[in-house]
Amino acid sequence: MTFKRYALAALLLAAPAYAQWAPQVYTTEYEACVPPCDNNNANSHDQCVAYCHCVMDSMQTQFPDHDALEREATQEKRPDRIASLQTIANTCNQKSFGAPAKKLEFK
């Protein structure tokens, strides 16, 4: 299941430098990020690409276990996990678009 994210932010607190998701997981998440961003920012594809890379890089660094992250955010809806993801989205959105991200929604 792929996250639905519409925000930007990078939080690199206490993250192991070696942590990485499997390449296919990263690609799948990235490819799920760009189209919604493009839909919301029709003339800003390059900024969407930067935003989505920022989000993916930050998430895989802070949360090396993708399956656990997905479960905690989408199934368990853990407030701490959602708050961390919102922070990442806000940071990346600020970098790419100059404003915090919309509130994340997990369905």
Order of alpha helices (4+ residues) and beta strands (2+ residues): alpha-alpha-alpha-alpha
